[in-house]
C-alpha cells in the first residue's frame, strides 16, 4: 500500500487536473453556444442557395462551375481542429477522409484546414496542396472566404478538376457525423429533385447572374461546413472535459478512501507497537 504522503500528493495532482478540465469544459460550452448560433443562422441560407443552384444546374445555362470535365486530380478539403482533447472528433473526421481518399480512382491532394488535418496526412505522405491553420474557434465569413477563393482559383486554373469537402455535421453536443459533399463542379440534382426544378427569368442575363451567385455558393457552402465542424469540435471537447472532470472526482473519492485506510493502518500499527512494548516491559 502507498504511504499517506504519496496518496496526498496524488490527490493534490488530481484536484489540479480537475480544475483545469472543469475550466476547459466551461470555455468549450461558451464557444459551443456561439458556434450553434452561427450554424443555426447559416443553415437555412445555405440550404436555399443550394436549391437555387441545383435549379441552375438543370437548365441550359453554362458556367465553368457547372461543367463536368475529365477528372485528373481531386482535391479533398478536410476540416479538423488545431488542438486535441476533444474526444474522437479529429480521429473520426480524419479516418473518414482517409477512407474516401483510399477509394479514389484519381490522383488527389489535400487542402488541410486545421493543424491536426495537416499533420495527419503529412505523416502519411499525402500531398498537401494548401494548408490553413488557426482560423479561430468561431471563424467569421471573411476567414472562410479567403479559403474558398483560393480553392476556386485552383479549380479555374485547372490545377484540380474536382473538389470534395469533408467536414463534421453537427447534430448535438454529443452527436456529430463525418460527412462529405461535392463542392466543385456543382453537382446536378437527380430523380425527383430534377423534376421539381424551377424555371427562372434572368435579368439582365443568366451569365452575369451566375458569375455572381456561383462563387457565393462556394463561399457559403465552405463557411457552413467550417461552422458545422467547429460546433462539433466544441461539443466534443465539452463532452470530453465533462467526462474527465467526473472521472477526476471519482478518482479523488477512491484516493481519499485509500488515504483513510492508510491512516487507519498506520494508527493500528502504532497501537500494536505500543501494546507490544508494554507487554515486553511487564
HELIX and SHEET records of a PDB file:
HELIX    1   1 UNK A    4  UNK A   58  1                                  55    
HELIX    2   2 UNK A   89  UNK A  102  1                                  14    
HELIX    3   3 UNK A  115  UNK A  123  1                                   9    
HELIX    4   4 UNK A  141  UNK A  156  1                                  16    
HELIX    5   5 UNK A  192  UNK A  195  1                                   4    
HELIX    6   6 UNK A  206  UNK A  281  1                                  76    
SHEET    1   A 5 UNK A 128  UNK A 132  0                                        
SHEET    2   A 5 UNK A 107  UNK A 113  1                                        
SHEET    3   A 5 UNK A  73  UNK A  79  1                                        
SHEET    4   A 5 UNK A 162  UNK A 170  1                                        
SHEET    5   A 5 UNK A 176  UNK A 184 -1                                        
END                                                                             
